[in-house]
Amino acid sequence: MNQVIEKKRSPFSIFLILWTGELISLIGSGLTSFGLGVYVYQVTGKVSGLALVSLLAFLPSLLLSPVAGVLADRYDRRLLMLLGDSLSALGILFILICMLLRNTQLWQICIGVTISSVFSSLLEPAYRASITDLLSREDYTKASGLVQAAGSSKYLISPILAGYLLRAFDIKLLLVIDICTFFVTASAILFVRRSLASKRERGSASSNLEQVSAPLHGESVSASGSMRDDFREGWRAVAGNRGVLVLVIMGSVITFFLGFIQTLSTPMILAFADSSALGTTLTLSACGMLITSVLVGIIPMRHNFVNKLCASLFGAGIFMAFFGLRENIVFVCAAGFFFFSMLPVANTSLDYLIRTNISNELQGRAWALIGVISQLGYVAAYAVSGILADHVFTPLLVKGGGLSGSVGVIIGTGTGRGTGFLILMAGLLLSLSAIILLRIKSIRVLETGGEPYVLQNDPK
């Protein structure tokens, strides 16, 4: 019966079913992320505990993303999506069981989020690659917009929903909802499995043809060798252009400063407001990113990408500094809104400068490595932000602290002012980085689209 119904559906309507399942799953993941952040901080009273959970939820997916991307091209994407979805739920289930037993420790939460992060890394590349299986070229951009919209749901919908749910219930409800959303995603994958299979089988036939013809051209068909070569060529594409390499490294510096506001915004706001105010603040702040993304889509950016990149990063740093300046929820919301509104311009400019300076045939391999390198800054920020907040900045800005009579006069004193000051300092350093970026000659040369590295035959 399902097969008859599916045949009557257009490819895009089938994609919408898969997309809806992913949307619901992302909202559930956002609920868990928000709830665990609030729970860990309220139970431990330490920013370092929250930072550790954030690090373990992020690092495995980051490190495994290049491998997961290769697996998505080599194996059954339906199976990878089902495994990634179902097995990542085990980590959340483990945390829920520990909480039901009333003996929850920080290390147990760390194990749970690590398990979830490891297996969820399988889902995203296979899901995105399945768009190619289902759709024609004419629908790619429409599908890409919907995928980005779903990705933003964990910042636009989940925080405000989780904030209000936590006022009436506890975190266990959020975990139960998240686990239930995994079943929705799995059901959507199973529903469209025949459409995905037919495309993948054609892809397998094409792959088999390539394997038969490869020896005729003296090429190796070793899977391990091919994967190693893919990574090597991706690195050459990045390192072969000095401007691209410098921009990627600077990208890691930028994400380092951005990681502070991601980690410290929750404890800073909870120091003077409740979870519902926190959820509302994060949602309203993310609306800035949504509005600017729409404007960028309506009014295409055509030139001066280096200037726009630096200007948007400078503005983001200034508004980030304002975010940590005052314990006033309206002031924080406004600063957060304008901070996030700067990011789409920076992301679009960065994407253009790199994309136009790398050969098309190397784009996939290069972006996999660029994603890992540029986001290492987040890893570093998650690793040090909690320690700095708990052991350096907070003691300095409580009553009687070393900076209470100087900096404390301007930004106030209290348990949340150390995290606020740390966000403020990271924002100012981000603005300084934007000024430095503007003065790097090799990056300015990227504006003209210099000489991209191209794939060359291996002399061996």
Secondary structure, DSSP 8 states (H G I E B T S, - for coil): -HHHHHHHS-HHHHHHHHHHHHHHHHHHHHHHHHHHHHHHHHHH--HHHHHHHHHHHHHHHHHHHHHHHHHHHHS-HHHHHHHHHHHHHHHHHHHHHHHHTT---HHHHHHHHHHHHHHHHHHHHHHHHHHHHH--GGGHHHHHHHHHHHHHHHHHTHHHHHHHHHHHS-HHHHHHHHHHHHHHHHHHHHHTHHHHHHHHHHHHHHHHHHHHHGGGGT----HHHHHHHHHHHHHHHHHTSHHHHHHHHHHHHHHHHHHHHHHHHHHHHHTTS-HHHHHHHHHHHHHHHHHHHHHHHHS---S-HHHHHHHHHHHHHHHHHHHTT-S-HHHHHHHHHHHHHHHHHHHHHHHHHHHTTB-GGGHHHHHHHHHHHHTHHHHHHHHHHHHHIIIIIHHHTSTT-TTTTTHHHHH--STTHHHHHHHHHHHHHHHHHHHHHHT-HHHHGGGG----B-------
